[in-house]
Amino acid sequence: MAHNEAMRWTRGRVRKLQEALDTAYPDARCALAHEDPFQLVVATILSAQCTDARVNLVTPALFLRYPDPVALAGASLPDLEALIHSTGFFRNKARNLVGMARALVERHGGAVPSDPLALSALPGVGQKTANVVLANAFGVPALAVDTHIFRVARRLGLSEARTPEKVEADLCAVIPREDWIPLHHQLIFHGRQVCAAQRPRCADCPLLRLCPTGKGECADPHSGETLPALLRSPKTRAGRGAPAGRS
C-alpha cells in the first residue's frame, strides 16, 4: 500500500503529530554550539557528512583562532584544514569557509545576511544551511531537511518525494509556518533517538499510531522492507503473550 493511501495528513492528524512531538521532545533545539550567526554558518558548513557532536569538539579551537569573518577570510588553507580535519571532506570545507568569510567581508560588511537569497548565495551555503541559519540565528521560519528529517517524513507519509528540497516543500505545505522551527528540531531528535536508518525502534515510537510504515501498512521508503513494529522490542512481544526467552 502506498503512503498516500495509508495516511491522509488532515489538519487534525497534523495537530496530533505536533502534540506527540511536543510531549516526546519538549526541549529539542539546535545541537550545534554557537554564539552568533557567523559561528552557526561555520558550524553548519562543517556538519555536512559529520555529526554535530564532532563539530562541537572542533569549533572551540577554530573560533579561538578565527573569531570573525575578517580573521577567517585571511586564513591559511593548510592551517584551517588541520583544525577541521576530523570533520571529513576538510579540504573542500576549508575552501568553502574561506570563500564564505571573504564574501561576508566584501558583500555584507562582515555581517551574516538574514535575507534567504543573499545567505544561500554564500560559498558553501545552500538551501539547507541557509534554512538552519535563518531559523536558529534570526528566528525566521524555515524548515531545513537533513538526512533524519528526510527519512522520518517519508516513513510517516508526510512526503513521498525523493529529494530533500521536495520533501521540504511537502512539509511546508502541511505544517503551519509558525511551527516549522520546533518541528525541524523535534524530527531530528526523533530520527536520532528512535527512527534510526537501520534499526528503527518502532515498538517504542511515540508516533507509532500515526506512522503507516511503523504499523506495517506499507513498505519502508528508506529500505524497501516492511517494518513490523511489534517485532522490534522483546519487551513488547512478551507483553503480548509471546515468549520472552528461556530460562
N, C-alpha and C positions, 0 to 999 in steps of 0.2 A: 504494500500500500504506500502510495506517495505521501510525502508530508502534507501537501496541500489538501489531501483527502482526509488525513488522520487528524489534522489540527487546524481549526479556524481561529485566528487571533482576533477575537472581538475585543471591544473596549473592556468588557468585564473580565475577560481572560487576561488581558494585559495588566489590569489592576491586581488580579490575583498573583501574577508573576512578580510585580513590584512589591507587593506585601510580603511574599515569601522571601524575596531577596533582602528586603529591609530587616526582616526578622533574623535571617541567617547571617547577614554581613552588615551589621549596623555601623561598623567603624571602617568600612572599606575606603581606601584613599590611595593616592599616588604612592607607589612604592619606591620611586626614585628620589633619593635625598637631594634637596636643592633649597637655596635661599632666595633666588631671584629668577626672572625669566631667562637670563643668559645661562645660568647653571643648568636649568631644565632643558634648554635646547641642546647643550653639550651632552648631558646625561642621556637624553633620548636618542641622539645620534649614536652614542656608544652602545645603547641597549639592543641595537639590531643584531640578531643572532647571538644574543648574550643575555644572561639572567640579570634581573635588576639587582640581585644581591651582589653579584660580581662587580657590576658597575659601581655600586655604593662603596666597594672596597678600593676602587681605583680613583674615584673623583676627589677625595680629600687632598691627596698629594697633587693631583692635577690642578685643582683650583688654587692651591697654595702657590704653585709655580706660575700659573696663568690666571689671575683673578678676574680679568675683564677682557672684553673683545680686543682692546688695543694690544695687550700683552700676548694674547693667543694669535693675533694676526701676524706678529713678528716671531712666532715660534719656529725653531729649527725642526724640520720634519724628523730627523733621527732621534732628537731628544723627546719629541712628542710621541713617536712610535714606541719608544722604550717605556714611557709612562703608561700607555694604554694597551700594551702588547697582549695582556691576558684577556682582553675583551674580544679578541679574534678580529680578523679582517683589519688589522691595525694600520696597515699602510693606506688603504682606501679611506678608513675613518680619519686618519691624521690629515690627509689631503682635504677631506670634507670639512673638518673642524677649522683648519686654517682658512680655507676658502669662505666658510660661513662667517668667521670673525672679520675677515677683510671686507666682506660685503656689508656687514653691520657698520663698520667704521666708515666706509666710503659712501654708502647709500642712506644710512639711517642715523648718522651721528653717534654710533656706538651703542644705540638702544635697540632692543628687540622689538620689531613692529607687532602691533596687535591686529593688523589687517591680514586676513587669511591669505590673500593673493600675494602680498609682499612677503609674508612669512614663508609660504610654501615655495617661493622663488629663490630662497637662500640655498646655497650649495649644501647638499646632504639632507635637506629638509623637504620631504614630500608631503603628501596629504596626511598620512598617518601622524608623522612627527608634528606637523603644524596643528593638527587637532589636539594632540596631547598638550602642547604648549598653550594653545588658546584656552582650553578648558581649565588647566591647572594653574597657569600663571596669570591669566586675565579673567577667568570666570565666564568666558564666552561659551555658550552651549555648543558642544561638539562631541562627536562620538567616534573616536578612533577605534578601528577594528584591528586588533592584533591576532596572533595565532589562537589564543584562548577564546576570544570572543567569536572569531570565525567558526571555530569548532562547536562551541556551545549554542550559538544562534542557529546553526544548521541542524544540530541534534534536536533542538526544541521545535524546529519547524518554523522559526521566525523568518527564515530565508532559505531558498534553495539555490541561491547564487553561488557561483564558483570562483568569484574574486572578492577580495576584501572591500573594494570600492563599491561593488554592487550589494554586498551584504550590509555595508554601512547605509546605503540608500534605503534598503528594505527596513532596517531597524528604525531609521529616522522617520519612515512613513507610518509606523505603528506605535512608536513610543512618543509620548508628549515631550516637546522640546525642553521643557524645564526639568525633565528627568534624565536627559542624556548623560550628564556628567556623573551622577551617582550610579546610574546603570552601567556605565563603562567600567567603573572600578569594581562593582559587585560581580559582573560577569567574569572579569579577570580573576577575582578571588575564587569564584566558583570553579572556573576552569583549572586553576592550580590545585585547589584543595579537594575537589570531588570529581569533576568531569574531566579526568585525565585522558590523554590521547589513546593510550594503550589499554589501561585497565580502569575504566570509569567505575566509581563506587555507586552504581545506580540504586542499590537497595538502601543506601544511606542518604540518598539525594533529597534535599528539601524541595526540589522542583519536580519530583518524580510524577506526581499526579498531573502535571502539565506537559510532560515530555513523552511524545509518541515513540521516540527512539528507546528511551529507558523502559517503557512498558512493552516493548517488543511489537509495537503496531506497525513498524516499518524498519527497514534496514538502516544501520548507522551510515550516514553520508560520509563519515570520515574513513571508516574501514570497509564498508560494504557488507558487514556482517550484522546479524541480528543480536541485540544485546538483551538477553532475558534477565531482567532486574533481579529476580529472586534467586538467581544462581550466583550473584556477586558476593553474598555475605553468608558464611556458615551459620552465624548467629541467627540470621533471619530464617534460614532453612530450618534450623532446629525449632524455632518458634512456631513454624507452620506444620510441625509434625514430622519433618524429615529427620533422619538420624544425624546427630551432630558428630558422631565418631564412636569408635570402640574403645572401651577401657581396657 
